[in-house]
């Protein structure tokens, strides 16, 4: 008696806790496990009547499809991870929209992570995303990232596209804008408008994109017989608030520039706020250029002269390059440089006489 009760109790508990399997569904409907798997994957190979019966049984037994486990078995996934270093920057919001648009058109879901410029946070975000077994990664690295540490998380054979910042020792695909040429064009434009005392404002010199933009700035100055003054190469986090807070450093030694080439648009907008708070009119008393051409640049006061990087299109391009890598995983790493164009607006007025 006690043995029968114990056995029944164990069976009940086991049945109550055990997850419904593909085998359970197949036996209930009278089809093969392969047929149930095809229905779960949305395959067109199953006829309409059989599909309807299987789907009805799936609902009746409340079957939950473990997509992660299926991906591991098939070594495929319907998701791609996008990890951004600063989601508060409008450039990256537009970039992410372009990525998601392009991937969605190909049947992929975008898994989004943001690192806030922290390499430690980046490692944690990537580790968590790896649990979802994404097919590939589009990564704009946090400042101070280390390729070896990233490889420890992602593995040696991961499908990865780096965007915007180069990492020494990384052998993944890389997409960037033509940073040096863009800053060169902005600086030359200011020189042609009569400016001789030109600062480079914002960004961190250790960042590859900032280093390249500074190089373009210095190249244009050198061609015009001008020198870059170290005290006018101001570093700041590439955001509006810190740029506004550090505006005073341009005037710390009693001398003042008449123009600034800014690392990006958010820095330029922050600088214009800092200038206005000091009674200096951007576009009138002081010329400013940006880089990126985010949506806000055209409606700023004054409208911002900047380099057109087309962040949404760069997102679509990043997605296309990663999908190309998925089609040919053994191809050598690709380096792609997207051209930029100068868009002249009212913020880069001629030097006051």
Beta strands, then each sheet from edge to edge (+ up, - down):
strand 1: 79-84
strand 2: 109-114
strand 3: 137-139
strand 4: 160-163
strand 5: 173-177
strand 6: 198-201
strand 7: 233-234
strand 8: 259-262
strand 9: 287-289
strand 10: 306-308
strand 11: 335-338
strand 12: 341-343
sheet 1: 2+ 1+ 3+ 4+ 5+ 11+
sheet 2: 7+ 6+ 8+ 9+
sheet 3: 10+ 12-
end
